[in-house]
Amino acid sequence: MNKAMTLTRIAPIALAAAISTGLSAPAGAAETGGPALKNVEFSFEGPFGTFDRGQLQRGYKVYVEVCASCHSMNLLSFRNLAEDGGPGFTREQVAVLAAEFPREVVDGPDEVGDMFERPGKPSDRFPPPFPNDAAARASNNGAMPPDFSVLAKARAGGPDFIYSLLTGYEDPPAQMELRAGSYYNPYFPGGQLSMAPPLMDELVEYTDGSPMTTEQYAKDISAFLMWTAEPKMEERKRLGFQVMVFLIVLSGLLYFSKKKLWRDVEH
């Protein structure tokens, strides 16, 4: 009986630990349908991992200068860039980033009923690169560029998949015939995609001394997209740790309370 009661108390803690570990574990290569994903070390991995603020800021720069011309970020507002757990921009910096974003925000109607464009404000969502899906497909060889807001959570492997894809372009096998306008990448399902290799060395200028290489760009944008997909990750991890400590203390209190209450009762 005592053993059963002990197992009953331990089970919730073990389950919580298993869930916490499982949520932070990377997906297996089999889920991607291609070769094993490249295993990249990120600062946010593990139960106590946190985002690298400098890396998130570099990743934002890569997104703006390379990715934003085709990929939307519909669920993100400029003000999110200044929130706790994010890239660490100040509110003043965010106001400048919003105003200098490559595309202006469509607003209106004005007093005569016309829509107009204006510079972005911190409260605005990131303006999309295309007015509608049809325009997006027409500009990308018929393929719909995915929205980047939750891409890192929507793809098996998350940031490892994004990094592998961005650094995985290569010449197709001799027996493989590519569709017109397609490029070979073994990490993409089917091996063919319409997106040309978007990164190359020296493409984006870094001012913090970080290497300006394809691999570094890919790692930085992968980390940034992990943050956009889960902006409250650091808060969730802190809360999870506090809950685990609470459960351990509570289990101890319950155990010793049981021992005291039942000490004079024969079993």
Order of alpha helices (4+ residues) and beta strands (2+ residues): alpha-alpha-alpha-beta-beta-alpha-alpha-alpha-beta-beta-alpha-alpha
